[in-house]
Amino acid sequence: MLIQLRGRRTEFRAVVIQDEPTLGLGLLEPALRKAGFAVERRTHIVEADDAHADLLVVLGGSLTTPETERSAFLTRVRQLLEQRLAEARPSLGICMGAQLLSLAAGGRIPHNPAGPLLGIAPVVPTAEGRMDPLFRGPLDRLDVVHWHEDVFELPPRAVRLASSRACANEAFRLGNSWGLLFHLQADSEQLDRWLQAARATGRTGGRSVDEIHRYDQWRLLAGQRRNAQALDRLLGEVVRTLGMREHPDGPAPA
């Protein structure tokens, strides 16, 4: 339910679209609720009213869905992102979602020259990234989950926010939308589920599941609080831009 208080909204609507229900939301759902969003989850579906949500979040995915059905779904999501970009409505793309956001804005999705990546690795802000809420403050890196084979090119007019040793483009901002190649939302429990899935498929980027458990889980646990704070700052910026959209001549009356 949307609540009005003296002309100011106290709850926003966030639609979270995911390709695979077992991926989970990790740190994302509590961060959304903390920022004042009511969360609506979609699994492998796009609804007509999603174009008008206050925030659209598109997560990563797997290849468990039949390819013809999945291709139609991804086309619908890309078109949805195109519409939201044209209307200056905020979107957050994570991993595959970031790639789709890049495509929607005119970018391309090449394979990663370094090959598949799975595990914890740091991303480092660019000079522009240090000015963005994602990294604002004395933060020189985020230790985050990577699980991808493809990357994205920066679309026209996008600002690169972060890079890593394996990938030049780890995050970008385009107006009031963000694309993150890494899984900022992933917590240690979620990583454990993903590693079990990777063990079953054998797709571990050249590293064993046991090695990733041994050397990476503790790094995620150590950095999880900072990752949650980065999510809080990013969503706080989304709420700020939503307020500016509703009250372009100044803040809402108190």
N, C-alpha and C positions, 0 to 999 in steps of 0.2 A: 504494500500500500504506500502511496506517495503522501507524505505529510507536509502541510503548509504551516509555517509559523511566522506571523507578521511579515508576510511577503517573501520569506526566505525558505527555500526547500531544505529539509533536514534529512532527506533520504533520496538517493539517486538509484537508478536502475542500471545494473551491469549484466550483460549477457555474455556468458562464457561458452564458446563453441569448441568442442574437442572431437577429434577423429576416433579416439579410442577411450572407452569408459574407464579402463583400468589405469590410465595415466594419473588420475587424481589431480587435486588442486594444490596439495601441499601447503606452503605458506601463503598462497594467494587468497584463499577464501577468508581466513581471519583478517588479512590485510584489507580486503575489500569491505568487509563488514565494519572494521574499525574506522575506515574512511567515510562510512555512511552510505554504502551501496547495498541494496537488496540484490541478491545473486540469483540469476536464472541460468541453469545449465542446459546445454544442448549437446547431444551426442549424435554426430553424423547427420545433422539436420540444420536447416536454416529456415526461420520463420519470417514472414513478411514484415512484421513490426520490429525485427531486429535492427533494421536500418535506422530506427529512431531511438534506440536505447541511448542512455546518457554515456555509456562506455561499452565498447565491444572488445572482448578479449578472445583471441584465437590462439589456441595452444598447439603443441606438436602432435604428431600422429605416427602410426605404424602402417604396415602394409598388409594387415590382416583382413581388411575389407576387399572384396572382389574389385579388380582394378577399374572395370567399366563404371561401377557404382561410385567408387572413390573419385574417379576423375570428374564425374558430374557434380559430386559434392564439392570438390575443391574449386571447380569453376564457379559454383554459386557463392562460395565464400569470397573468392577473388572479386566477383562482381559486387558483392556487398561492401567489401573494403573500398572499392573504387567509388561507390556511391557516397560512403561516409567521408572519404577524402574530399570529394567534390563539395560536400556540404559542411566541411570543417567540423565534423563530429569526431571525438576522440576514439582512437583504437589502440590496442596494445597487442602486438604479435610476438609470440614466443616460439623460437625454433622454426618449425614449419609455418607457423603464423607470421613470423617475421619475413620469411621468404615470400609468402603470399602478399604481404603488405608491400614488399619491394616490387613484386610483379604488378600489383595494382597501381603503383606509382610510376611505372615505366622502367623498372629495373630488370635484371636477369638473374637466373638461378643456376650458376655453374656448379660442377662437382668440386669438392675440396681437393686441391692438389696434394695436401698432406694425407688424404685418405680418410676413412671413418674415424671419428673421435668418440671415445667413451671414457668418462672419468671426470675427476676434479682438476681444474686448471685455472690459473688466475686470468682475469681480464683487467686491462689497465686503461684508465681514461685518457682520451686525447685532451689537448688544451681546451677544446670546446666542451668536451665531456665534463671537465672539472667545473664548468659553469652550469651544468644541468643538475636538477634535483637528484638524479640517479646516483651521482658521485659527490654531491655537494658536501663541503666540509673537508677535514684533513684525511681524505680517503684516497689512498694511492692504488688500490686494487680491490677486486672482489674475487673470492675463491668460489667458483660456481660449477654446476654440473654441465657437462657437454655431452650430447648424444646426437650426432648428426653425421651424414655423409655429404650433403650438399651445403653450400653457403649462399650468400646473396651479394649482388653488386649494389652499391649505393644508388638509389634512384635519383633522378634529377631533383635538385634543390634540397636533398636530404643532408643532414649534418652528421658526420661520423662522431660517435661518442666514445667508442672503446675498441681496442684491438687486443690480440693475444699473440703468442709466439707462433701459433699454428694458423692464425687467420687475421687478416688485416681489418676485416669488417665484422666486428662482434655486436655492435649496437649502433642504431641511428635514430635520429629524431626528424620528423617531417611535420612541421607545424605543431599541432597538439596530439600527434600520434607517435608511438615508439615501436621500434622493432628490435628484439633481442634474440640473437642466435642461440645464446645459452639459456639454461633453465634456472632463472633466478628464483622461481617458486619452489624448486625441488628441495625437500628436506631429507634427512638421513633415512627415514622410513620409506620414502618414495624411491630413493636411490636403490635401496635394498630390493624393492619389488622389481625395478627395472633390471637390476643385475641378475635376478633369477630368470627373468624373461630372456635376457641376453645369453645366459648359460644354456637355455633350451634351444636357442637359434644358432648359437655359435658366433654371433656378430658382435664382437667385443673390440674391434679396432686394433687387433694384434696383441692385446693384453688379456691375461687370464682373469676370470671373475674373482678368483681368490686373491690375485695381486691387487685388483682394484679395491676389494674389501679391506685388505691389509693396509694399504698405503693411502687410500683416498677417503674412506669413511670418516676418519678422525679429522681430516682437513675440512670436510663439509661441516661436521659438528662444531669445529672451532670457528668457522666463518658464518654459521647459520644466523646468528643474531644480526650481524652486519647486513646480510642479505635481506632479512626481514625489514630492517630499518631503511634499506634502499627502496624496497617496495613501498613502504609507508611514505617516503618522500615523493616517489613518482606518482602515487595515487593522490597524494595531497596536492600536487601540481595539477593533476587532472581536475580535481574538485575546484581548484582556484580558477582554471580556465572555463569550467562550466559556469561558475558564478559570473565571470566576465561576459560570457555569452548571453546570460539571462539579464544582466544589468550592465550594458555597455557604457552607460553614463555615470557609473559609480556603484558603490556597494548597495545592497538591498537595505531597506530601512530596518532598523533594529527594533 
